[in-house]
Each structure stands twice: as C-alpha cells, then as structure tokens.
C-alpha cells in the first residue's frame, strides 16, 4: 500500500464525515434532511446535481473509453464523455420548471408530485421505480469506490467495498442533502 495515498484518502474520508456531522447539527425536520430545508440557492442546487452526475460510472467508464478510443473520438466515446453535461443540463432545465411546482405544493419528492397530480398508485410506482434505479446506480458507485481503493491503496477488494459502504452510509445518514 502506498502510504501517501492511504493518508490522503483517510484525511479525505474524515473531512467528508466531518462535513456530514456539521450538516447534521443543522437538521431540525425532514425537509432539512431531504431537500436541505429548501434553502439551497439555484446555483448551488445546480452545482450539486451536476457534481452528482460525475459518478463512478462516468469517471471510470469515461476514462476507460477515452483510453481505449481516444478522448476526442466522437464515434465511440460520444455516449460516455458528454453524459454528465447532457444529464446536468436536463436536470437544470427540469429544476427550472419542476421545482416551482414542487415548492408550491410543499412536496419533498417526485413521488409527492405524482400523488398530488395523479394518485397514490402512480406515486408508489414512481417511488419503487426510482428506488430500484438508484439501488443499481449506488451499486456502481460502490464498485468504483472499491476498485479505486484496491488499485491505489493495494487493499483487498472486499475491505475496499466495506469502507466505501461505511463512509457512504455515515455521510448520507448523518447529513442528508445538507452534507452534499
């Protein structure tokens, strides 16, 4: 294991957990946890969504595709390199039109919107669909985190996965969107 990388990652993970702990002290109700108390300015919410899309799949997959086909190869890498930019733009535009509606109805999730606009069955279907989708998305993040730790730190992949899951759980469960 490279001791420099080990120290760097340990400090980084401790800073993440510290940010989450600090954010947890500002949580008073579920809206604080789930939607940062509806206090995020548009530019910060946009940056959060955009940064969220730069995930393990994008970074590892994009780097692998760029290595294999060349960074500017538009026929092979076109679907990987611009992915976070297109998704980020889509999320920003959806936020411009969707967020005012959700705020007026005091909803916290997309499922809340579907329940008010349609019915409980539609809300349940959307919630289950998004839950399953994000379960797989989260699995990709954990795999990427585990592989990164294994390669850079030279530790066992299973231990890397356990570290990844532990840090993610502590970070998210403590601070919610305020920590992000």
C-alpha positions in Angstrom: 0.0 0.0 0.0 1.2 3.5 -0.9 1.3 5.3 2.5 0.8 8.7 0.8 -2.4 7.6 -0.9 -3.5 5.9 2.4 -3.0 9.1 4.4 -4.6 11.3 1.7 -7.7 9.1 1.5 -8.0 8.8 5.2 -7.9 12.6 5.6 -10.4 13.0 2.7 -12.9 10.5 4.2 -12.6 12.1 7.6 -13.3 15.5 6.1 -16.4 14.1 4.4 -17.6 12.6 7.6 -16.9 15.9 9.4 -18.9 17.9 6.8 -21.8 15.4 7.3 -21.6 15.7 11.1 -21.6 19.5 10.8 -24.6 19.4 8.5 -26.4 17.0 10.8 -26.4 19.7 13.6 -28.5 22.0 11.3 -31.2 19.4 10.7 -34.4 20.1 12.6 -37.1 18.5 10.4 -37.4 16.1 7.4 -37.3 18.9 4.9 -33.8 19.9 6.2 -32.6 16.4 5.7 -34.3 15.6 2.3 -34.2 18.9 0.5 -31.7 21.0 2.5 -34.6 22.9 4.1 -35.4 24.3 0.7 -32.6 26.8 1.3 -30.2 25.9 -1.5 -29.9 28.8 -4.0 -30.3 27.8 -7.6 -26.6 27.9 -8.4 -25.7 25.7 -5.5 -28.5 23.2 -6.2 -27.4 23.1 -9.9 -23.8 22.5 -8.9 -24.9 19.7 -6.5 -26.9 18.0 -9.3 -24.1 18.4 -11.8 -21.5 17.1 -9.4 -23.7 14.1 -8.5 -23.7 13.0 -12.1 -19.9 12.8 -12.1 -20.1 9.4 -10.5 -18.0 6.3 -10.6 -19.5 5.1 -13.8 -18.8 8.4 -15.6 -15.3 8.8 -14.2 -14.2 5.2 -14.5 -16.2 4.5 -17.7 -15.3 7.8 -19.3 -11.6 7.3 -18.5 -11.6 3.8 -19.8 -13.4 4.7 -23.0 -11.1 7.7 -23.6 -8.1 5.5 -23.1 -9.4 2.8 -25.5 -10.8 5.0 -28.2 -9.1 8.4 -27.7 -10.6 11.4 -25.8 -11.9 13.1 -28.9 -13.1 10.1 -30.8 -16.7 11.1 -31.4 -18.0 7.8 -32.8 -17.0 5.5 -29.9 -16.8 7.8 -26.9 -19.6 10.2 -27.7 -22.0 8.4 -25.4 -19.7 8.5 -22.4 -17.7 11.7 -22.3 -20.6 14.2 -22.7 -23.0 12.2 -20.5 -22.7 14.3 -17.3 -23.1 17.5 -19.3 -26.3 16.4 -21.0 -27.7 14.9 -17.9 -26.7 18.0 -15.9 -28.4 20.3 -18.4 -31.5 18.1 -18.4 -31.7 18.3 -14.6 -31.2 22.1 -14.5 -34.0 22.6 -17.1 -36.3 20.2 -15.2 -35.5 22.1 -12.0 -36.4 25.4 -13.5 -39.9 24.1 -14.5 -40.5 21.4 -11.9 -39.1 22.9 -8.7 -41.6 25.9 -8.5 -44.5 23.4 -8.7 -43.0 21.1 -6.0 -42.3 24.1 -3.7 -45.8 25.4 -4.1 -47.3 22.1 -3.1 -44.7 21.7 -0.4 -43.6 18.3 -1.7 -40.3 16.7 -1.0 -40.0 14.1 -3.7 -41.0 13.4 -7.3 -43.5 10.8 -5.9 -45.2 13.6 -3.9 -45.8 15.4 -7.2 -47.2 12.3 -8.8 -49.5 11.7 -5.9 -51.0 15.2 -6.0 -51.2 15.3 -9.8 -52.4 11.7 -10.4 -53.0 9.3 -7.5 -51.3 7.1 -4.8 -50.7 4.2 -7.2 -48.8 6.4 -9.6 -46.8 7.8 -6.7 -46.0 4.3 -5.4 -45.0 3.1 -8.9 -42.7 6.1 -9.4 -41.1 5.6 -5.9 -40.5 1.9 -6.5 -39.1 2.6 -10.0 -36.7 5.3 -8.7 -35.7 3.2 -5.7 -34.7 0.3 -7.8 -32.9 2.5 -10.3 -30.9 4.3 -7.6 -30.1 1.0 -6.0 -28.3 -0.1 -9.1 -26.8 3.4 -9.5 -25.5 3.2 -6.0 -24.0 -0.2 -6.6 -21.9 1.2 -9.5 -20.6 3.9 -7.1 -19.7 1.3 -4.5 -17.9 -0.9 -7.1 -16.0 2.2 -8.5 -15.0 3.2 -4.9 -13.9 -0.3 -4.1 -11.8 -0.6 -7.3 -10.2 2.8 -6.7 -9.2 1.8 -3.1 -8.0 -1.6 -4.3 -5.8 -0.1 -7.0 -4.5 3.0 -5.2 -4.1 1.5 -1.7 -3.4 -2.1 -2.5 -6.0 -3.4 0.0 -8.4 -6.3 -0.5 -11.4 -5.5 -2.7 -13.9 -6.7 -0.1 -12.4 -4.4 2.5 -12.5 -1.6 0.0 -16.2 -2.2 -0.6 -16.9 -2.3 3.2 -15.0 1.0 3.6 -17.0 2.5 0.7 -20.3 1.4 2.1 -19.4 2.5 5.6 -18.4 6.0 4.6 -21.4 6.4 2.2 -23.8 5.4 4.9 -22.3 7.6 7.6 -22.1 10.6 5.2 -25.6 10.3 3.9 -27.4 9.2 7.0 -25.9 11.9 9.1 -26.2 14.9 6.9 -28.7 14.3 4.1 -28.7 16.8 1.3 -27.2 19.5 3.5 -24.0 17.4 3.6 -23.9 17.0 -0.1 
